[in-house]
Amino acid sequence: MAFPKWNPEAFAHAASFPGSDPRVWICMGFVQELGFDAVHGPFANVAFIPNGHIEPCRIGSPWTEPGGGAWFPLERDELVLVAVPMGDTNAGPVIIQRVWERAQPPASDFGSNGEPTQDVVLRPRKGRKIRVLCEDGEIDFTAEGTATINVIAAQGRVHIKSGTTVQVEAPEVLLGPSPGRPVACVGDMVAVTVVPATGLGTGQIMSGVDAVTAG
């Protein structure tokens, strides 16, 4: 869907009502329809409160750059905060923030017992995907000090794929249920048992093994 043109005159009339200041205008409204334009990017038709006037609004983002940026999808009927730059309706309205409400409450992860959480939480709606994309660069996850990085798939699977090499640098690598069992690395001394008549061997990592044994 191409980005539609807004109506400055109708919008200016909608922005002017008793007690309003038409010079700089911010209002709230509900998302009616979503679209994407190759030039303007994602946009939404918003029904403004209280008069229900509908205008197409560009969607602000905390990060935009040519060919990149961050996108947090909107939902139909979501409550949003809309601003008009310098009160100039010819500049068009911009969605600058979303607001939770009774009809679309926040996730329980964001607070409990009347207090907001002090953690940084990123939780999409159930079934949504979080994608982090980087071309010809690097993606770093760094835990400084004694911090821990956990990758947990309670009922799913963890898939690691590389077109070249997967490198793990650590004094010890453990597999299996906690506390785990060590994994053999190149240069490790291991004990090997050869099954008679098959020639097949089964091995187990032995700490402090001085020689490879076969039986």
C-alpha positions in Angstrom: 0.0 0.0 0.0 1.4 3.4 -1.0 1.5 6.2 1.6 -1.7 8.3 1.2 -1.8 12.0 1.3 -3.2 13.6 4.4 -5.7 16.5 4.3 -4.1 19.6 5.9 -7.3 21.6 6.0 -9.4 18.8 7.5 -6.6 17.9 9.9 -6.2 21.5 11.0 -9.9 21.7 11.7 -9.7 18.4 13.7 -6.8 19.8 15.6 -8.7 23.0 16.6 -11.3 22.7 19.3 -12.2 24.7 22.4 -9.2 24.8 24.8 -6.7 23.6 22.2 -3.5 25.3 21.0 -3.2 24.8 17.2 0.5 26.0 17.2 1.9 22.8 18.6 -0.4 19.9 18.8 -0.3 16.4 20.3 -3.2 14.0 20.6 -4.1 10.4 21.1 -5.9 8.0 18.7 -6.5 4.4 17.8 -4.8 2.6 14.9 -7.3 1.7 12.2 -5.2 0.3 9.3 -1.5 -0.3 8.7 0.5 0.0 5.4 4.0 0.2 4.1 5.4 2.7 1.6 8.8 2.3 0.0 9.7 6.0 0.6 7.9 6.8 3.9 8.2 3.3 5.4 5.5 1.9 7.7 2.5 4.1 8.3 -0.9 3.8 10.0 -4.3 5.4 9.6 -5.3 6.7 13.0 -8.7 7.7 14.3 -8.1 10.7 16.6 -9.7 11.2 20.0 -12.3 12.6 20.6 -13.8 13.4 17.2 -12.8 10.2 15.3 -11.2 12.1 12.4 -8.9 9.7 10.5 -5.6 10.6 9.0 -2.5 8.7 7.7 0.4 9.0 10.1 4.0 8.2 9.7 5.4 5.9 12.4 8.3 7.2 14.4 11.2 4.9 15.3 13.9 5.1 18.0 16.4 4.3 15.2 16.3 5.0 11.4 19.0 5.0 8.8 19.2 4.3 5.0 18.4 0.7 4.5 18.3 0.0 8.3 16.8 0.8 11.6 14.5 -0.7 14.1 10.8 -1.7 13.6 8.4 -2.5 16.4 5.1 -3.5 14.8 1.8 -1.7 15.6 -1.5 -3.4 16.1 -5.0 -2.4 14.9 -6.9 -0.7 17.7 -3.7 0.1 19.6 -3.7 3.4 21.4 -1.0 5.8 20.1 0.3 9.3 20.8 0.5 11.5 17.7 2.4 14.7 17.2 2.3 17.4 14.5 5.8 19.0 14.1 5.7 22.7 15.0 1.9 22.5 14.7 2.2 22.6 10.9 -0.5 20.3 9.5 1.2 20.3 6.1 4.1 18.4 7.7 1.7 15.6 8.6 1.1 13.7 11.8 3.7 11.3 13.3 3.1 8.5 15.7 5.7 9.1 18.5 4.7 6.6 21.1 2.3 3.8 22.0 0.3 3.7 25.2 -1.0 0.6 27.1 -4.6 0.6 28.2 -7.2 -1.8 29.7 -8.0 -3.3 26.3 -4.3 -3.9 25.5 -2.6 -4.3 28.8 1.2 -4.9 29.2 2.8 -8.3 29.8 3.1 -9.5 33.4 6.9 -9.4 32.9 6.9 -5.6 33.0 5.8 -5.4 36.7 4.2 -7.0 39.7 2.8 -6.0 43.1 2.1 -2.5 41.9 5.8 -1.9 40.9 7.4 -1.8 37.4 10.3 -4.2 36.9 13.8 -2.8 36.9 14.8 -5.3 34.2 15.1 -4.4 30.5 12.4 -6.6 28.9 11.7 -7.2 25.2 8.6 -9.5 24.8 6.7 -9.7 21.5 3.1 -11.0 21.3 2.9 -14.8 21.2 3.8 -16.2 17.9 5.8 -13.2 16.8 9.5 -13.5 15.7 12.4 -11.3 16.9 14.9 -10.8 14.1 18.4 -9.2 14.5 20.0 -8.7 11.0 23.5 -7.6 10.2 25.2 -7.5 6.8 29.0 -7.5 6.5 29.4 -6.7 10.2 29.3 -8.3 13.6 26.7 -9.1 16.2 28.2 -9.1 19.7 26.6 -10.3 22.9 29.0 -9.4 25.7 28.6 -10.3 29.4 31.1 -8.2 31.4 32.4 -9.1 34.8 30.6 -12.2 36.3 27.5 -11.7 34.2 26.0 -14.8 32.5 24.5 -15.3 29.0 21.7 -17.9 29.0 20.2 -19.3 25.8 17.1 -21.3 26.8 14.5 -23.1 24.7 12.3 -24.7 27.3 10.2 -26.7 24.8 11.9 -25.9 21.5 15.3 -26.4 20.0 18.4 -24.3 19.6 19.7 -24.2 16.0 23.3 -22.9 15.3 24.3 -22.8 11.6 27.4 -21.4 10.0 28.6 -21.4 6.4 32.3 -21.7 7.6 33.3 -22.3 11.2 31.8 -22.5 14.6 34.4 -21.6 17.2 34.1 -22.1 20.9 36.8 -20.6 23.2 36.5 -21.8 26.8 38.7 -23.7 29.3 36.0 -26.3 29.4 32.8 -27.2 27.4 30.1 -29.2 29.2 27.1 -31.0 27.6 24.1 -32.7 29.0 21.9 -31.9 32.1 23.5 -29.8 34.8 26.3 -30.0 35.8 27.0 -31.5 32.4 29.8 -33.7 31.1 33.0 -32.4 29.5 33.5 -32.5 25.7 36.8 -33.7 24.2 38.8 -31.1 22.4 41.8 -31.4 20.0 44.8 -32.4 22.0 42.8 -33.9 24.9 43.8 -37.3 26.2 40.9 -39.8 26.1 40.3 -43.4 27.1 39.0 -45.6 24.2 37.3 -49.0 24.4 37.2 -51.1 21.2 34.2 -53.5 21.0 35.5 -57.0 19.9 34.6 -58.3 16.5 33.3 -54.8 15.3 36.4 -52.6 15.6 34.1 -49.9 16.7 35.2 -47.8 19.7 33.5 -46.0 22.4 35.3 -43.2 24.3 35.0 -41.3 27.5 37.0 -38.2 28.6 39.2 -39.1 31.5 40.7 -36.3 33.6 44.4 -36.8 34.1 44.7 -39.8 31.7 48.4 -40.5 30.9 47.9 -42.8 28.0 45.2 -44.1 25.5 44.1 -47.6 26.4 42.5 -50.1 24.1 40.9 -53.4 25.0 
